[in-house]
Structures are given as C-alpha cells and as structure tokens.
Amino acid sequence: MRAIEELLAEHRLIWQVFNAVEAPLRVMELKGVVARELLEQLLEFATQYCDRYHHVREEDLLIGRLHEARLVEKGGAADLVLQEHRMARYRLDRLRELLPVAAAGDRQAHGELVKTLRSYTSLLRCHIGMEDRLFFPQAERALSQSARAALEQEFADMAAAGGHELAMRYEALGERLIEECESWAAQAAAQPIGPG
C-alpha cells in the first residue's frame, strides 16, 4: 500500500537524522557545550516534519481509517502509537524550554537538555521499530480494499493541499541536518574544553 510505503520512507529519513544527532550529542555531553543553532533546526525538523506532518498522517488518516472501520482495539498497537506520539511531544516541548537556558550557561539545564534529547532519540528509535514491524503490517492486513483506496486518496489530497511542498522542504532540512551534525561535532570536538 502506497500510504504505508510513504510512512516507511519518512521513517528512514527520521532515523538517519536522529542517528546523526548522536555525534553532536556526545560532544555536548563531554565538553559541556550547546549546539544551539543546530538544535533549533533539529527542533524545527522534529516539530514540523516528524510531528505535524508525519504523525498527523498516522493519527488523522491511518488511525482515523482504522477507527472508522472499528479496527482499533483498546490497548492495541494504535493506542501505543498515540501514546508514544504524546510522549514525543512532551519531550519536544521540554527541549524547547531547556535549550535557551542551557545555551545561556546553566549547567543543570545543559544536563537535562542532553538527557531529554537522548530520551527523545531513544523513544523515536523504539517507536519507529514498533510501527514498522507491528503497527503498519497489522493496519495493512486489517484495512479492506475500499478503506485502503480511501486512505490513498486522503494521502493524495493532503499532498495536493500543500503537504508535498512541506514534506520536500523538511526532507531537505533533514538531509542538511545529517551533514551539519557531522560537521558541528567534528569542529566542536577539535576545540579545547573551556574553563569550568
């Protein structure tokens, strides 16, 4: 099903971006520095692409279709997807709060920023694995041919309404972030550790 294939492709990019974040995260942790501009871009990518584009398509369109067909069971995979999306949003909100404080030199905020970013990346990895191996295959098997066709049309309508341009913009940002993470980490690692 094309809709699921699109979601899987988005997962691959998200996975690559957050794998790339590991290098700056290690440097931030070891040197006590904050990659403010890089993290601001990362938060934009996570908010706009992961949450407001990708997660919305999963929640409103895919899970919406499953609900409509009465194929969602309490405590099942769809509930887990929604719960993990809420957990991710909480972490993003916390990262937005911590970033300016940590960048201003607050050591406690710095430690919590690093810890929260690690928690967010770990959550995303587990979440993507669960969706790829459990939720998407279940959803694909559960939806009737007509529900699949309706879902495909909803994805196409969203793309035509500006979703395609949004996705292209943030996919390009994701690709740049992968490169910038590596570059920032190499440059920061080469700098001496400052006082304190």
Phi and psi in degrees as GROMACS dihedral restraints (atoms count N, CA, C in turn):
[ dihedral_restraints ]
;  ai    aj    ak    al  type     phi  dphi    fc
    3     4     5     6     1   -60.0    20    10
    4     5     6     7     1   -38.5    20    10
    6     7     8     9     1   -59.8    20    10
    7     8     9    10     1   -45.2    20    10
    9    10    11    12     1   -65.7    20    10
   10    11    12    13     1   -40.1    20    10
   12    13    14    15     1   -59.9    20    10
   13    14    15    16     1   -40.1    20    10
   15    16    17    18     1   -63.6    20    10
   16    17    18    19     1   -44.1    20    10
   18    19    20    21     1   -63.7    20    10
   19    20    21    22     1   -38.9    20    10
   21    22    23    24     1   -64.6    20    10
   22    23    24    25     1   -40.0    20    10
   24    25    26    27     1   -64.7    20    10
   25    26    27    28     1   -39.7    20    10
   27    28    29    30     1   -62.9    20    10
   28    29    30    31     1   -39.5    20    10
   30    31    32    33     1   -59.0    20    10
   31    32    33    34     1   -41.2    20    10
   33    34    35    36     1   -60.7    20    10
   34    35    36    37     1   -42.5    20    10
   36    37    38    39     1   -66.8    20    10
   37    38    39    40     1   -46.2    20    10
   39    40    41    42     1   -58.5    20    10
   40    41    42    43     1   -43.9    20    10
   42    43    44    45     1   -59.5    20    10
   43    44    45    46     1   -46.1    20    10
   45    46    47    48     1   -62.9    20    10
   46    47    48    49     1   -43.5    20    10
   48    49    50    51     1   -61.5    20    10
   49    50    51    52     1   -47.4    20    10
   51    52    53    54     1   -77.9    20    10
   52    53    54    55     1   -19.1    20    10
   54    55    56    57     1   -69.0    20    10
   55    56    57    58     1   -40.5    20    10
   57    58    59    60     1   -65.1    20    10
   58    59    60    61     1   -28.1    20    10
   60    61    62    63     1   -66.4    20    10
   61    62    63    64     1   -21.6    20    10
   63    64    65    66     1   -58.7    20    10
   64    65    66    67     1   -39.0    20    10
   66    67    68    69     1   -64.7    20    10
   67    68    69    70     1   -52.0    20    10
   69    70    71    72     1   -63.3    20    10
   70    71    72    73     1   -33.0    20    10
   72    73    74    75     1   -62.4    20    10
   73    74    75    76     1   -42.7    20    10
   75    76    77    78     1   -62.4    20    10
   76    77    78    79     1   -42.9    20    10
   78    79    80    81     1   -65.9    20    10
   79    80    81    82     1   -43.0    20    10
   81    82    83    84     1   -57.7    20    10
   82    83    84    85     1   -43.2    20    10
   84    85    86    87     1   -66.6    20    10
   85    86    87    88     1   -45.8    20    10
   87    88    89    90     1   -72.6    20    10
   88    89    90    91     1   -37.4    20    10
   90    91    92    93     1  -102.7    20    10
   91    92    93    94     1    -8.6    20    10
   93    94    95    96     1    71.0    20    10
   94    95    96    97     1    23.8    20    10
   96    97    98    99     1  -101.4    20    10
   97    98    99   100     1   166.4    20    10
   99   100   101   102     1  -125.2    20    10
  100   101   102   103     1   126.8    20    10
  102   103   104   105     1   -87.1    20    10
  103   104   105   106     1    69.4    20    10
  105   106   107   108     1   -57.4    20    10
  106   107   108   109     1   -54.3    20    10
  108   109   110   111     1   -62.1    20    10
  109   110   111   112     1   -41.4    20    10
  111   112   113   114     1   -62.8    20    10
  112   113   114   115     1   -44.9    20    10
  114   115   116   117     1   -69.3    20    10
  115   116   117   118     1   -32.7    20    10
  117   118   119   120     1   -62.2    20    10
  118   119   120   121     1   -42.6    20    10
  120   121   122   123     1   -66.0    20    10
  121   122   123   124     1   -39.7    20    10
  123   124   125   126     1   -62.7    20    10
  124   125   126   127     1   -42.7    20    10
  126   127   128   129     1   -64.3    20    10
  127   128   129   130     1   -37.1    20    10
  129   130   131   132     1   -63.0    20    10
  130   131   132   133     1   -45.9    20    10
  132   133   134   135     1   -60.7    20    10
  133   134   135   136     1   -47.6    20    10
  135   136   137   138     1   -64.6    20    10
  136   137   138   139     1   -40.1    20    10
  138   139   140   141     1   -72.8    20    10
  139   140   141   142     1   -51.0    20    10
  141   142   143   144     1   -77.8    20    10
  142   143   144   145     1   -44.8    20    10
  144   145   146   147     1   -87.9    20    10
  145   146   147   148     1   -55.2    20    10
  147   148   149   150     1   -66.0    20    10
  148   149   150   151     1   -49.2    20    10
  150   151   152   153     1   -90.1    20    10
  151   152   153   154     1   -54.8    20    10
  153   154   155   156     1   -80.4    20    10
  154   155   156   157     1   -14.7    20    10
  156   157   158   159     1  -109.6    20    10
  157   158   159   160     1   -65.4    20    10
  159   160   161   162     1   -64.3    20    10
  160   161   162   163     1   -54.0    20    10
  162   163   164   165     1   -64.8    20    10
  163   164   165   166     1   -34.7    20    10
  165   166   167   168     1   -63.4    20    10
  166   167   168   169     1   -40.0    20    10
  168   169   170   171     1   -65.9    20    10
  169   170   171   172     1   -37.8    20    10
  171   172   173   174     1   -66.6    20    10
  172   173   174   175     1   -48.3    20    10
  174   175   176   177     1   -72.3    20    10
  175   176   177   178     1   -56.8    20    10
  177   178   179   180     1   -75.0    20    10
  178   179   180   181     1   -37.8    20    10
  180   181   182   183     1   -94.1    20    10
  181   182   183   184     1   -61.2    20    10
  183   184   185   186     1   -67.9    20    10
  184   185   186   187     1   -54.5    20    10
  186   187   188   189     1   -67.4    20    10
  187   188   189   190     1   -33.4    20    10
  189   190   191   192     1   -58.3    20    10
  190   191   192   193     1   -44.0    20    10
  192   193   194   195     1   -63.7    20    10
  193   194   195   196     1   -41.3    20    10
  195   196   197   198     1   -64.0    20    10
  196   197   198   199     1   -41.1    20    10
  198   199   200   201     1   -63.8    20    10
  199   200   201   202     1   -45.2    20    10
  201   202   203   204     1   -57.8    20    10
  202   203   204   205     1   -37.5    20    10
  204   205   206   207     1   -86.8    20    10
  205   206   207   208     1     4.9    20    10
  207   208   209   210     1    57.3    20    10
  208   209   210   211     1    42.7    20    10
  210   211   212   213     1  -108.6    20    10
  211   212   213   214     1    11.7    20    10
  213   214   215   216     1  -104.8    20    10
  214   215   216   217     1   122.7    20    10
  216   217   218   219     1  -104.1    20    10
  217   218   219   220     1   143.4    20    10
  219   220   221   222     1   -59.3    20    10
  220   221   222   223     1   130.6    20    10
  222   223   224   225     1    80.8    20    10
  223   224   225   226     1     5.3    20    10
  225   226   227   228     1   -86.4    20    10
  226   227   228   229     1  -168.2    20    10
  228   229   230   231     1   -61.3    20    10
  229   230   231   232     1   -38.5    20    10
  231   232   233   234     1   -64.0    20    10
  232   233   234   235     1   -40.2    20    10
  234   235   236   237     1   -62.9    20    10
  235   236   237   238     1   -39.2    20    10
  237   238   239   240     1   -65.2    20    10
  238   239   240   241     1   -41.0    20    10
  240   241   242   243     1   -57.4    20    10
  241   242   243   244     1   -49.6    20    10
  243   244   245   246     1   -64.0    20    10
  244   245   246   247     1   -41.4    20    10
  246   247   248   249     1   -62.2    20    10
  247   248   249   250     1   -44.3    20    10
  249   250   251   252     1   -68.4    20    10
  250   251   252   253     1   -31.9    20    10
  252   253   254   255     1   -64.5    20    10
  253   254   255   256     1   -41.6    20    10
  255   256   257   258     1   -63.2    20    10
  256   257   258   259     1   -40.9    20    10
  258   259   260   261     1   -63.1    20    10
  259   260   261   262     1   -40.4    20    10
  261   262   263   264     1   -65.2    20    10
  262   263   264   265     1   -42.0    20    10
  264   265   266   267     1   -62.2    20    10
  265   266   267   268     1   -40.6    20    10
  267   268   269   270     1   -59.8    20    10
  268   269   270   271     1   -45.9    20    10
  270   271   272   273     1   -64.6    20    10
  271   272   273   274     1   -39.7    20    10
  273   274   275   276     1   -62.3    20    10
  274   275   276   277     1   -43.6    20    10
  276   277   278   279     1   -59.9    20    10
  277   278   279   280     1   -42.8    20    10
  279   280   281   282     1   -65.9    20    10
  280   281   282   283     1   -40.1    20    10
  282   283   284   285     1   -61.6    20    10
  283   284   285   286     1   -41.1    20    10
  285   286   287   288     1   -62.7    20    10
  286   287   288   289     1   -37.7    20    10
  288   289   290   291     1   -68.6    20    10
  289   290   291   292     1   -42.3    20    10
  291   292   293   294     1   -77.1    20    10
  292   293   294   295     1   -32.3    20    10
  294   295   296   297     1   -56.1    20    10
  295   296   297   298     1   -52.2    20    10
  297   298   299   300     1   -65.7    20    10
  298   299   300   301     1   -33.8    20    10
  300   301   302   303     1   -69.1    20    10
  301   302   303   304     1   -45.3    20    10
  303   304   305   306     1   -65.0    20    10
  304   305   306   307     1   -40.0    20    10
  306   307   308   309     1   -66.0    20    10
  307   308   309   310     1   -25.4    20    10
  309   310   311   312     1   -80.9    20    10
  310   311   312   313     1    -2.2    20    10
  312   313   314   315     1   107.7    20    10
  313   314   315   316     1     3.4    20    10
  315   316   317   318     1   -72.6    20    10
  316   317   318   319     1   113.9    20    10
  318   319   320   321     1   -66.5    20    10
  319   320   321   322     1   -38.9    20    10
  321   322   323   324     1   -64.4    20    10
  322   323   324   325     1   -43.5    20    10
  324   325   326   327     1   -63.8    20    10
  325   326   327   328     1   -37.4    20    10
  327   328   329   330     1   -60.1    20    10
  328   329   330   331     1   -48.6    20    10
  330   331   332   333     1   -60.8    20    10
  331   332   333   334     1   -41.2    20    10
  333   334   335   336     1   -70.7    20    10
  334   335   336   337     1   -34.8    20    10
  336   337   338   339     1   -60.5    20    10
  337   338   339   340     1   -48.8    20    10
  339   340   341   342     1   -61.1    20    10
  340   341   342   343     1   -46.0    20    10
  342   343   344   345     1   -62.7    20    10
  343   344   345   346     1   -42.5    20    10
  345   346   347   348     1   -69.5    20    10
  346   347   348   349     1   -38.5    20    10
  348   349   350   351     1   -66.1    20    10
  349   350   351   352     1   -40.0    20    10
  351   352   353   354     1   -61.9    20    10
  352   353   354   355     1   -42.3    20    10
  354   355   356   357     1   -63.5    20    10
  355   356   357   358     1   -42.1    20    10
  357   358   359   360     1   -63.4    20    10
  358   359   360   361     1   -47.5    20    10
  360   361   362   363     1   -64.7    20    10
  361   362   363   364     1   -38.0    20    10
  363   364   365   366     1   -65.1    20    10
  364   365   366   367     1   -43.8    20    10
  366   367   368   369     1   -59.8    20    10
  367   368   369   370     1   -45.4    20    10
  369   370   371   372     1   -60.5    20    10
  370   371   372   373     1   -43.3    20    10
  372   373   374   375     1   -61.3    20    10
  373   374   375   376     1   -47.6    20    10
  375   376   377   378     1   -63.8    20    10
  376   377   378   379     1   -42.0    20    10
  378   379   380   381     1   -62.8    20    10
  379   380   381   382     1   -46.7    20    10
  381   382   383   384     1   -61.8    20    10
  382   383   384   385     1   -43.4    20    10
  384   385   386   387     1   -60.3    20    10
  385   386   387   388     1   -43.7    20    10
  387   388   389   390     1   -63.7    20    10
  388   389   390   391     1   -45.1    20    10
  390   391   392   393     1   -65.9    20    10
  391   392   393   394     1   -45.0    20    10
  393   394   395   396     1   -63.7    20    10
  394   395   396   397     1   -40.8    20    10
  396   397   398   399     1   -94.8    20    10
  397   398   399   400     1   -22.5    20    10
  399   400   401   402     1  -118.4    20    10
  400   401   402   403     1   -62.2    20    10
  402   403   404   405     1   -66.0    20    10
  403   404   405   406     1   -51.2    20    10
  405   406   407   408     1   -61.7    20    10
  406   407   408   409     1   -46.8    20    10
  408   409   410   411     1   -60.5    20    10
  409   410   411   412     1   -39.3    20    10
  411   412   413   414     1   -63.5    20    10
  412   413   414   415     1   -45.3    20    10
  414   415   416   417     1   -62.9    20    10
  415   416   417   418     1   -42.4    20    10
  417   418   419   420     1   -63.1    20    10
  418   419   420   421     1   -41.2    20    10
  420   421   422   423     1   -69.0    20    10
  421   422   423   424     1   -33.9    20    10
  423   424   425   426     1   -77.5    20    10
  424   425   426   427     1   -34.2    20    10
  426   427   428   429     1   -74.6    20    10
  427   428   429   430     1   136.0    20    10
  429   430   431   432     1   -70.8    20    10
  430   431   432   433     1   168.0    20    10
  432   433   434   435     1   -59.9    20    10
  433   434   435   436     1   -40.7    20    10
  435   436   437   438     1   -69.3    20    10
  436   437   438   439     1   -36.5    20    10
  438   439   440   441     1   -67.4    20    10
  439   440   441   442     1   -37.1    20    10
  441   442   443   444     1   -63.7    20    10
  442   443   444   445     1   -44.2    20    10
  444   445   446   447     1   -62.9    20    10
  445   446   447   448     1   -40.8    20    10
  447   448   449   450     1   -64.6    20    10
  448   449   450   451     1   -40.5    20    10
  450   451   452   453     1   -63.7    20    10
  451   452   453   454     1   -44.2    20    10
  453   454   455   456     1   -58.8    20    10
  454   455   456   457     1   -41.2    20    10
  456   457   458   459     1   -66.5    20    10
  457   458   459   460     1   -39.3    20    10
  459   460   461   462     1   -63.8    20    10
  460   461   462   463     1   -40.6    20    10
  462   463   464   465     1   -62.7    20    10
  463   464   465   466     1   -43.5    20    10
  465   466   467   468     1   -64.4    20    10
  466   467   468   469     1   -41.5    20    10
  468   469   470   471     1   -63.3    20    10
  469   470   471   472     1   -41.0    20    10
  471   472   473   474     1   -64.5    20    10
  472   473   474   475     1   -41.0    20    10
  474   475   476   477     1   -63.1    20    10
  475   476   477   478     1   -43.7    20    10
  477   478   479   480     1   -67.2    20    10
  478   479   480   481     1   -27.0    20    10
  480   481   482   483     1   -85.5    20    10
  481   482   483   484     1    14.2    20    10
  483   484   485   486     1   113.5    20    10
  484   485   486   487     1    -8.8    20    10
  486   487   488   489     1   -64.0    20    10
  487   488   489   490     1   -34.9    20    10
  489   490   491   492     1   -64.9    20    10
  490   491   492   493     1   -45.4    20    10
  492   493   494   495     1   -64.3    20    10
  493   494   495   496     1   -41.9    20    10
  495   496   497   498     1   -60.5    20    10
  496   497   498   499     1   -46.0    20    10
  498   499   500   501     1   -61.4    20    10
  499   500   501   502     1   -44.3    20    10
  501   502   503   504     1   -61.9    20    10
  502   503   504   505     1   -42.8    20    10
  504   505   506   507     1   -61.8    20    10
  505   506   507   508     1   -45.4    20    10
  507   508   509   510     1   -81.0    20    10
  508   509   510   511     1   -24.0    20    10
  510   511   512   513     1   -67.4    20    10
  511   512   513   514     1   -38.6    20    10
  513   514   515   516     1   -64.6    20    10
  514   515   516   517     1   -40.9    20    10
  516   517   518   519     1   -62.0    20    10
  517   518   519   520     1   -41.4    20    10
  519   520   521   522     1   -58.9    20    10
  520   521   522   523     1   -44.9    20    10
  522   523   524   525     1   -62.8    20    10
  523   524   525   526     1   -42.2    20    10
  525   526   527   528     1   -64.4    20    10
  526   527   528   529     1   -40.0    20    10
  528   529   530   531     1   -60.3    20    10
  529   530   531   532     1   -40.1    20    10
  531   532   533   534     1   -58.0    20    10
  532   533   534   535     1   -47.2    20    10
  534   535   536   537     1   -66.4    20    10
  535   536   537   538     1   -44.5    20    10
  537   538   539   540     1   -66.9    20    10
  538   539   540   541     1   -33.9    20    10
  540   541   542   543     1   -61.1    20    10
  541   542   543   544     1   -46.8    20    10
  543   544   545   546     1   -64.1    20    10
  544   545   546   547     1   -43.7    20    10
  546   547   548   549     1   -65.7    20    10
  547   548   549   550     1   -47.5    20    10
  549   550   551   552     1   -61.1    20    10
  550   551   552   553     1   -45.1    20    10
  552   553   554   555     1   -61.9    20    10
  553   554   555   556     1   -42.4    20    10
  555   556   557   558     1   -64.8    20    10
  556   557   558   559     1   -43.8    20    10
  558   559   560   561     1   -66.5    20    10
  559   560   561   562     1   -45.9    20    10
  561   562   563   564     1   -66.7    20    10
  562   563   564   565     1   -36.9    20    10
  564   565   566   567     1   -65.3    20    10
  565   566   567   568     1   -28.9    20    10
  567   568   569   570     1   -77.5    20    10
  568   569   570   571     1   -16.1    20    10
  570   571   572   573     1   -81.1    20    10
  571   572   573   574     1   144.4    20    10
  573   574   575   576     1   -67.0    20    10
  574   575   576   577     1   153.9    20    10
  576   577   578   579     1   -74.7    20    10
  577   578   579   580     1   130.3    20    10
  579   580   581   582     1   -77.1    20    10
  580   581   582   583     1   176.5    20    10
  582   583   584   585     1   -67.8    20    10
  583   584   585   586     1   152.8    20    10
